Amino acid sequence: MISTPIRVVVADDHPIVREGLRAVLSALADFELVGTAASGTEAVSVVAAVQPDVVVMDLHMPDVDGVQATRHILAAQPDVAVLVLTMYDDDEMILAALKAGARGYLLKGASHNDIARALRAVAGGEAVFGRGIADHILARLTGHMTPTRLFPQLSTRELEILELLAQGSGNQDIARCLYLSPKTVRNHIANILAKLQVPDRAQAIATAREAGLGSDRTR
């Protein structure tokens, strides 16, 4: 039976992500952050010590990765729900995490509301997949290709950043939203300009808006 509040452990090697999730959870009465971990090995140890309801698990971490850590955790405590929160959206990583026992899979950049909803869902025994992840799973299971997306030359992360640029977000806002450093955001934007073959940020935004991105931006 899931406790009230829902007890959560966050496992991610980036301090900015851990602190961001700490802030999200502290603002919600039905959650309690009971531990954090900066590596897969530490995640296994912390979960064993505090016995949470849910673990928010990054996949790329030092020593033991998130897939292995999920497998170790669930072998010892099968009632713990693991929600993957990662930047990786390739089929192999998704399927590996699900085979290890993860109940949910979200991409970093998911809204705070989406994360909270996913945590509640997996704590209650449901399976949750973020935007685009279900398409990967269905395509893999059925053998059907997913529909062509806008700007296929961009990675999922670059497309997320382009969407935010089209909405009028600045670099600092994008960094906070996606739990990235400003330097990483700048690097992604440079890659976006090169791949779209546009000279500057303003032209990238114009191109994105012409394609329909940023339609919910405020005026």
Secondary structure by P-SEA (a helix, b strand, c coil): cccccbbbbbbcccaaaaaaaaaaaaaccccccccccccaaaaaaaaaaccccccccccccccccaaaaaaaaaaacccbbbbbbcccccaaaaaaaaaacccccccccccaaaaaaaaaaaaabbbbbccaaaaaaaaaaacccccccccccccaaaaaaaaaaaacccaaaaaaaacccaaaaaaaaaaaaaaaccccaaaaaaaaaaacccccccc
